[in-house]
Amino acid sequence: MSPQDENTIRLEGRFVGRGDTPSITLRCSAVAFLQAEYSTRSGADGSTMRSMIVEPSLFAVGVPSDFDRYRKGDWTHIVCLQIPGREAELRGVFPVDGDGARFTMRLID
C-alpha cells in the first residue's frame, strides 16, 4: 500500500488466485468514519436481540469527478487511515449530494 493521508481512500479488488490487485486511489477534500449503530430489543422470554441498523461507513466529500459513485464495481476492500484497523471489506458505494459518497463496509477483526 502506498502512503496515504487522512483524506485518501484506496479501493482494491482482491481475488483468490489472481496475482494482481486492481486498485484506485481517491484523494478527497474530507473523509469521516461513522461507527455502526445497533438496536437492542428484549423478547418476552427475557432474551436480548441486537440488530445493526446502520452499517459502518466512510463519508467522503470532494470525490474525484471521474469516479462512478453509483456502483461498487469490482472493488472488494477499502483502505483508509480513518477506518479502525485501516482496512475493511467494501459493501457498497452510494452517491451523496454534490461530490460526496458513502462507502459502506464490514470491519475486519
N, C-alpha and C positions, 0 to 999 in steps of 0.2 A: 504494500500500500504506500502510495506517495504521501508526503507530508500534507497535512490539512490544517485549516484554521477552523474556528467555531462556526463559521457561516458557509462551510463547504460540505456538500453531500456527495457521496460516491455510491453509485448504483452498480452492482455486479451481478453477472449471470454465472452462477456456479452449478455445474452439471457433472454428474458422475461419469467417469470415463472420457471426459473431454479435457484435453491438455491446456487449452487457452481459457482465459476468463474474460469474456467481453465486459467492458465497463465504460462508464461515463461519469465525469466529474462535473457537478453543478456548483458554480460559485454564485451564491445568493447574497442579497442585501442583509437579511436577518434570518436566523433559524432558531426555533424554540421547541423544546421537548415537552410533551404533555403526558403525564402518567396515566395509566389505565384507571378507570373508575368502576367501582363494584357496587352491587346492590345486595344486601343481606336480608333474607326472609326466614321467618320461623314457621315451621309446619305445625299442624295441630298436635302431632305426636311429640313435639319438642325438638325435632331435628332442625338444623340450620342449613340453608342453601345459600350459596354465594354465586352470583352471576356477574359476568363482565358486561357493563352497559356501554362503556366507551373504550375502544382499543387504544393502546399506547400509540402516540403519533408524533411525527415531526411536522411542524408548520413552517413553511418557508415563504419568504417574500423576496421578490426580485429574482424569480426563477428565470433562467435564460429563455428568450422567446422561441428558440428553435427546439426546445424540449416539449414533447407531446404530453401535456398534463391530463389527458383524457384516457390514457391507457397505460397499464403496467408494463406491457411488452414482455421481453424475456428476462427482465431483471428479477433475481431471486433474493438478493441481500442488499442491505443498506448500511453504509458505514458513515459515521459522523461523530465528532467529539461530544456532541450534546447527548448522545444515547448512552445510558448506563451500560458499561461493557463495550462501548464504542461500535458495536455492530448488532444487527438483528435481521430476522427473516422479513423480507418485504411482503406485505399482504396486498396493498393496493395504493393507487395514486389517484387523487381527486383534485380537480381544479378548485381554487378559492378565488374570490373576487380579484380582478385585475391580473397581476402577475404572480399570484400566490399558488401554493399547492399544499395539500395534506398528504403525508406518506404514512399509511397505517402499517403496523408491524407486529411481529411476535418476538419478544425479547428472548435472547439466547442465554441460558444459565451458564 
